[in-house]
């Protein structure tokens, strides 16, 4: 599956905007991303295994809210990260 990485997280992917990952659920894909790019999952998923407030994940342009969401090999995952500060 293709995963589109937002600019703030590209330091984990050697500045790649798009990477590959495998898994049959959103949780599995995120674990695979973390295996390939250590530390990236923690920036998206909190200690209670929920998507962090400032992160939005889309599968084939549809919002994903549940880590148990089933995925297919040809799906495209896009991660968006809100920026905050003043």
C-alpha positions in Angstrom: 0.0 0.0 0.0 1.1 3.5 -0.7 1.3 5.9 2.3 1.5 9.6 1.7 3.6 11.3 4.5 3.0 14.9 5.6 6.0 17.2 5.6 6.3 17.3 9.5 6.8 13.5 9.6 9.2 13.2 6.7 12.2 13.3 9.0 11.3 9.7 9.9 11.1 8.6 6.2 14.4 10.2 5.0 12.3 13.0 3.5 10.2 10.7 1.3 6.7 12.0 0.6 5.5 8.6 -0.3 6.4 5.2 1.2 5.2 1.6 1.1 3.7 -0.4 4.0 1.9 -3.7 4.5 -1.0 -4.8 6.6 -4.6 -5.9 6.5 -5.8 -3.3 9.1 -4.9 0.3 9.8 -3.1 -0.9 13.0 -1.0 -3.4 11.1 0.0 -0.8 8.5 1.0 1.7 11.2 3.1 -1.0 13.0 4.8 -1.9 9.6 5.5 1.8 9.1 7.1 2.0 12.6 9.2 -1.1 11.8 10.5 0.5 8.7 10.7 4.1 10.1 11.2 3.8 13.9 9.3 6.4 16.0 6.8 7.5 13.4 3.8 5.6 14.9 4.2 7.4 18.2 3.7 10.7 16.4 0.3 9.5 15.1 -1.0 7.1 17.8 -1.3 7.9 21.5 -0.7 5.7 24.6 -4.3 4.6 24.5 -4.0 3.3 20.9 -6.1 6.1 19.5 -5.2 8.4 16.6 -3.8 11.7 18.1 -6.1 14.7 17.9 -3.9 16.6 15.5 -3.6 13.7 13.1 -6.1 12.8 10.3 -5.7 9.6 8.3 -7.6 9.0 5.1 -7.9 5.7 3.2 -8.7 6.2 -0.5 -9.8 9.8 0.5 -12.2 8.6 3.2 -11.5 9.4 6.8 -10.3 6.6 9.0 -11.2 6.7 12.7 -10.6 3.2 13.9 -7.4 1.3 13.9 -9.2 -2.0 13.2 -10.3 -0.6 9.8 -9.7 -3.3 7.2 -7.4 -2.4 4.3 -6.5 -3.9 0.9 -3.1 -4.0 -0.9 -4.1 -1.4 -3.5 -5.4 1.2 -1.0 -3.8 4.6 -0.6 -3.3 6.0 2.9 -2.8 9.7 3.4 -1.7 11.1 6.7 -2.4 14.8 7.5 -1.0 16.6 10.5 -2.4 19.9 11.8 0.2 22.5 12.8 -0.3 24.5 15.9 1.4 27.3 17.7 1.4 31.0 17.6 
